[in-house]
Amino acid sequence: MLENLTQQERQKIVSLGRECSVSAGDVIIEEGAEGTSFYLLLSGRVDVSKKGVTIAEVGEGAILGEMCLFNDNVRVSGLTPLN
């Protein structure tokens, strides 16, 4: 998603964000909830779920939750960090 941006454009996006830490098992995004932001996973692994079923496991470098920005601010899946 970000690979076609210039370094300056990437830096601008980074400057708008903030770093946060979460614990394993915490729900980062709840399916169906309102959302106005997305996440870039800097480290660790996250389960992506749909209707309570894990559909993917993603790691470092993954962009998560961005679909709400294109889908009337509705989260289309859930995210939970792994150990």
Protein Blocks (a to p, Z undefined) as FASTA:
>chain_A
ZZmpcfklmmmmmmmmccddddehiafbdghiacfbdcddfbdcddddeehiafbdcdeh
iaghklmmmngoiafbdcdddZZ
